[in-house]
Amino acid sequence: MIGKRCLVILFGALLAGLGFACGAQAQQQKTPIIGIPHDWQMGFAGPYTPVMAKLESLHDLLLVIITLISIFVLALLLYVVWRFHASRHPTPTTTTHNTVLEIAWTIIPILILVVIAIPSFRLLYFGDKAQDAAMTIKVTGHQWYWTYEYPDQGNFAVDSRILPEADRVKLKPDQPRQLAVDEEMVIPANAVVRIIGTAADSMHGWTVWGFGIKKTVIPGRLNEGWIQVPKEGIYFGQCSQICGNAHAYMPIAVRVVSKDEFDKWAAEKKKAAGLMPATSVASAAPPANR
């Protein structure tokens, strides 16, 4: 009886310890990590924006089309092997052309391409320009880091670099290896954010997998795209344009927070940059002598 009671107490202590550990881990990792690759992953990272949702839908359509084409070609090949085998067809045919077949293999591919083109162009124009954007962020690619400028929030900027080698050995739960940065791009959740991309030296590629956005940023040019992320979390990407010997060390991290958190973060960045609204300057000035 005493032995059973001890086992019950030990089992309860074990469950309490596990619950405490899980609670501590949840407390430590307040912001969920979303959209990073996983071992043995076969599909996309996940549709976290409207553009990516439509992109995944187009991908599924193309997968169905190419599967049907592959099955048809395989069946046709097997039929030809069986039908025109030397034992069944000892005398080779002398047919040089068939008008019906030539019309069919011209018209059918055209129809298939039209079926593919219509949703493709719709998606291309859907993701090209932001409609009623709440804010704009200018992304500038450097060798080998990113600069994010916030012209609508006081025109401050943050530089985003991969964590230094010394910091990579003590990564936090929300800092994946080779993807964590010292400064993330921070945006409010569910807001339409216009992305304006350019480069300072060579071509770079601002790509976030779960956002469905891949902007090749080019010196002297501005490329536009947009994102709208409903769910809060940290999303990761990488430079997708070979830009030099440190190309593999240009990760992208986007932290999506609530509107209140974003306003606090923007206020801190403006204060650190020495930017103050005109109203604050006026209120801080001494009253005029009457």
C-alpha positions as CSV (number, residue, x, y, z in Angstrom):
1,M,0.0,0.0,0.0
2,I,2.8,2.3,0.9
3,G,4.6,1.4,-2.3
4,K,1.6,2.3,-4.4
5,R,1.2,5.6,-2.6
6,C,4.9,6.5,-3.3
7,L,4.4,5.6,-7.0
8,V,1.4,7.9,-7.1
9,I,3.3,10.8,-5.5
10,L,6.3,10.3,-7.8
11,F,4.1,10.2,-10.8
12,G,2.3,13.4,-9.7
13,A,5.7,15.1,-9.2
14,L,6.8,14.0,-12.6
15,L,3.7,15.4,-14.3
16,A,4.0,18.7,-12.3
17,G,7.7,19.0,-13.4
18,L,6.7,18.4,-17.1
19,G,3.9,21.0,-16.8
20,F,6.3,23.5,-15.3
21,A,8.9,22.9,-18.0
22,C,6.3,23.3,-20.8
23,G,5.0,26.5,-19.1
24,A,8.5,27.9,-18.8
25,Q,9.2,27.1,-22.5
26,A,5.9,28.7,-23.6
27,Q,6.7,31.8,-21.5
28,Q,10.2,31.9,-22.9
29,Q,8.9,31.7,-26.5
30,K,6.1,34.2,-26.6
31,T,6.2,34.8,-30.3
32,P,5.8,31.6,-32.4
33,I,8.2,30.7,-35.1
34,I,6.3,30.2,-38.3
35,G,7.3,29.3,-41.9
36,I,10.7,27.8,-41.4
37,P,11.7,24.6,-43.2
38,H,11.4,21.3,-41.5
39,D,13.1,18.0,-41.9
40,W,11.6,15.9,-44.7
41,Q,9.3,18.7,-45.8
42,M,7.9,18.1,-49.2
43,G,5.5,21.0,-49.8
44,F,5.5,24.7,-49.3
45,A,6.1,26.3,-45.9
46,G,2.5,27.4,-45.7
47,P,0.2,30.1,-47.1
48,Y,0.6,33.0,-44.6
49,T,-0.5,35.8,-46.9
50,P,-3.3,36.1,-49.5
51,V,-0.7,36.0,-52.3
52,M,0.8,32.8,-51.1
53,A,-2.7,31.2,-50.7
54,K,-3.4,32.0,-54.4
55,L,0.1,30.8,-55.3
56,E,-0.5,27.5,-53.6
57,S,-3.8,27.1,-55.3
58,L,-2.1,27.7,-58.7
59,H,0.6,25.2,-57.8
60,D,-2.1,22.5,-57.1
61,L,-3.8,23.2,-60.4
62,L,-0.5,22.9,-62.3
63,L,0.2,19.7,-60.4
64,V,-3.1,18.2,-61.6
65,I,-2.5,19.3,-65.2
66,I,1.1,17.9,-65.4
67,T,0.1,14.7,-63.7
68,L,-2.7,14.1,-66.3
69,I,-0.2,15.0,-69.1
70,S,2.4,12.5,-67.7
71,I,-0.2,9.8,-67.4
72,F,-1.4,10.4,-70.9
73,V,2.1,10.3,-72.4
74,L,2.9,7.2,-70.4
75,A,-0.3,5.4,-71.6
76,L,0.4,6.5,-75.2
77,L,4.0,5.2,-75.0
78,L,2.9,1.8,-73.6
79,Y,0.2,1.5,-76.2
80,V,2.7,2.2,-79.0
81,V,5.2,-0.3,-77.6
82,W,2.4,-2.9,-77.4
83,R,0.6,-2.1,-80.6
84,F,3.6,-1.7,-82.9
85,H,5.8,-4.4,-81.5
86,A,7.8,-6.3,-84.1
87,S,5.9,-9.6,-83.4
88,R,2.5,-7.9,-84.0
89,H,3.6,-5.4,-86.7
90,P,6.5,-6.9,-88.7
91,T,6.1,-4.5,-91.6
92,P,6.8,-0.9,-90.5
93,T,4.2,1.7,-91.5
94,T,5.1,4.3,-94.2
95,T,2.7,6.9,-92.8
96,T,4.4,10.4,-92.8
97,H,1.7,12.6,-91.4
98,N,-1.9,12.6,-90.1
99,T,-3.9,15.8,-90.4
100,V,-6.2,15.1,-87.5
101,L,-3.3,14.3,-85.2
102,E,-1.3,17.4,-86.2
103,I,-4.3,19.6,-85.5
104,A,-5.0,17.9,-82.2
105,W,-1.4,18.1,-80.9
106,T,-1.4,21.8,-81.8
107,I,-4.8,22.8,-80.5
108,I,-4.8,20.8,-77.2
109,P,-1.5,22.3,-75.9
110,I,-2.8,25.8,-76.8
111,L,-5.9,25.2,-74.7
112,I,-3.8,23.8,-71.9
113,L,-1.6,26.9,-71.9
114,V,-4.6,29.2,-71.9
115,V,-6.0,27.3,-68.9
116,I,-2.6,27.9,-67.2
117,A,-2.2,31.5,-68.3
118,I,-5.5,32.9,-67.0
119,P,-4.9,32.2,-63.3
120,S,-1.2,32.9,-63.8
121,F,-1.8,36.4,-65.0
122,R,-4.5,37.0,-62.4
123,L,-2.0,36.1,-59.7
124,L,0.8,38.2,-61.3
125,Y,-1.3,41.3,-61.3
126,F,-2.8,40.5,-57.8
127,G,0.6,40.4,-56.2
128,D,2.1,43.3,-58.2
129,K,0.6,46.4,-56.7
130,A,-0.7,47.0,-53.2
131,Q,-4.3,48.2,-52.9
132,D,-4.9,50.7,-50.1
133,A,-1.6,50.0,-48.3
134,A,-1.5,51.0,-44.7
135,M,2.3,51.6,-44.7
136,T,5.3,51.3,-47.0
137,I,8.7,49.7,-46.2
138,K,11.7,50.3,-48.4
139,V,14.0,47.2,-48.6
140,T,17.6,47.8,-49.7
141,G,19.9,44.9,-50.3
142,H,23.6,45.3,-49.4
143,Q,26.6,43.0,-49.5
144,W,25.6,41.3,-47.3
145,Y,22.7,42.6,-45.1
146,W,19.3,44.3,-45.5
147,T,18.2,47.8,-44.6
148,Y,14.5,48.4,-43.8
149,E,13.3,52.0,-44.1
150,Y,10.0,53.2,-42.7
151,P,9.1,56.4,-44.5
152,D,5.5,56.5,-43.1
153,Q,6.7,56.1,-39.5
154,G,9.1,59.0,-39.3
155,N,11.6,57.8,-41.9
156,F,13.8,55.8,-39.6
157,A,15.8,52.7,-40.8
158,V,17.1,49.5,-39.3
159,D,19.9,47.3,-40.6
160,S,19.3,43.6,-40.4
161,R,22.4,41.3,-40.3
162,I,22.8,37.6,-39.5
163,L,23.8,37.1,-35.9
164,P,27.5,37.3,-35.2
165,E,29.4,34.0,-34.9
166,A,29.8,34.4,-31.2
167,D,26.0,34.7,-30.7
168,R,25.1,31.7,-32.8
169,V,26.3,29.3,-30.2
170,K,23.8,30.5,-27.7
171,L,20.6,30.8,-29.8
172,K,17.3,31.4,-28.2
173,P,14.2,29.3,-29.0
174,D,13.0,31.9,-31.5
175,Q,16.4,32.1,-33.3
176,P,16.8,29.3,-35.8
177,R,20.4,28.5,-36.9
178,Q,21.6,30.5,-39.9
179,L,18.3,32.4,-40.0
180,A,18.3,34.5,-36.9
181,V,19.2,38.2,-37.3
182,D,20.1,41.0,-34.9
183,E,17.2,43.3,-36.2
184,E,14.0,42.0,-37.7
185,M,11.6,43.8,-40.0
186,V,8.6,44.5,-37.8
187,I,5.2,44.9,-39.2
188,P,1.6,45.1,-37.7
189,A,-0.6,42.0,-38.1
190,N,-3.3,42.1,-40.8
191,A,-2.1,45.3,-42.3
192,V,-1.4,45.7,-46.0
193,V,2.3,46.6,-46.3
194,R,3.8,47.9,-49.5
195,I,7.3,46.6,-50.1
196,I,9.6,48.7,-52.3
197,G,12.8,47.0,-53.1
198,T,16.2,48.2,-54.4
199,A,19.9,47.4,-54.0
200,A,22.9,49.4,-53.2
201,D,25.6,47.3,-54.9
202,S,24.6,44.1,-56.7
203,M,21.4,42.2,-57.3
204,H,19.8,40.5,-54.3
205,G,16.6,38.6,-53.9
206,W,14.2,39.4,-51.0
207,T,12.3,36.2,-50.6
208,V,10.1,35.0,-47.7
209,W,8.8,31.5,-48.3
210,G,5.5,31.7,-46.6
211,F,4.6,35.1,-48.0
212,G,4.7,34.2,-51.6
213,I,7.0,37.1,-52.4
214,K,10.3,37.0,-54.3
215,K,11.5,40.4,-55.3
216,T,14.8,40.7,-57.2
217,V,16.2,44.0,-56.0
218,I,18.4,45.8,-58.5
219,P,20.6,48.9,-58.1
220,G,19.0,51.9,-59.7
221,R,15.5,50.3,-59.9
222,L,12.5,50.1,-57.6
223,N,10.4,46.9,-57.5
224,E,7.1,46.8,-55.7
225,G,5.2,44.0,-54.0
226,W,3.0,43.7,-50.9
227,I,2.3,41.5,-48.0
228,Q,-0.6,41.1,-45.5
229,V,0.1,38.7,-42.6
230,P,-2.9,38.0,-40.4
231,K,-1.1,35.8,-37.8
232,E,1.5,37.1,-35.4
233,G,4.8,35.4,-35.3
234,I,8.3,35.4,-36.7
235,Y,8.7,34.5,-40.4
236,F,12.0,33.7,-42.1
237,G,13.4,33.9,-45.6
238,Q,16.7,34.2,-47.4
239,C,18.4,36.1,-50.2
240,S,17.5,34.1,-53.4
241,Q,19.9,35.9,-55.8
242,I,23.6,35.0,-55.9
243,C,25.2,38.2,-54.8
244,G,28.8,37.3,-53.7
245,N,30.7,35.1,-51.3
246,A,28.4,35.9,-48.3
247,H,25.2,35.3,-50.2
248,A,24.3,32.4,-48.0
249,Y,24.5,34.6,-44.9
250,M,21.8,37.1,-45.8
251,P,18.7,35.7,-43.9
252,I,15.4,37.6,-43.7
253,A,13.4,37.7,-40.5
254,V,10.0,39.4,-40.3
255,R,8.3,39.8,-36.9
256,V,4.6,40.3,-37.1
257,V,3.1,41.9,-34.0
258,S,-0.1,43.6,-32.9
259,K,-0.7,47.2,-33.8
260,D,0.0,48.4,-30.2
261,E,3.3,46.5,-30.1
262,F,4.3,47.9,-33.5
263,D,3.5,51.5,-32.4
264,K,5.7,51.0,-29.3
265,W,8.5,49.5,-31.4
266,A,8.3,52.4,-33.9
267,A,8.4,55.0,-31.2
268,E,11.5,53.4,-29.6
269,K,13.3,53.3,-33.0
270,K,12.4,57.0,-33.7
271,K,13.6,58.0,-30.3
272,A,16.9,56.0,-30.8
273,A,17.3,57.7,-34.2
274,G,16.7,61.2,-32.7
275,L,13.5,61.7,-34.5
276,M,10.7,63.5,-32.7
277,P,7.3,64.6,-34.0
278,A,6.8,68.3,-34.4
279,T,4.1,68.4,-31.8
280,S,6.5,66.9,-29.2
281,V,9.2,69.5,-30.1
282,A,6.6,72.3,-29.7
283,S,5.3,71.0,-26.4
284,A,8.9,70.7,-25.1
285,A,9.8,74.3,-26.1
286,P,9.6,77.0,-23.2
287,P,6.6,79.3,-23.3
288,A,7.2,82.7,-25.0
289,N,7.6,85.8,-22.7
290,R,4.5,88.0,-22.7
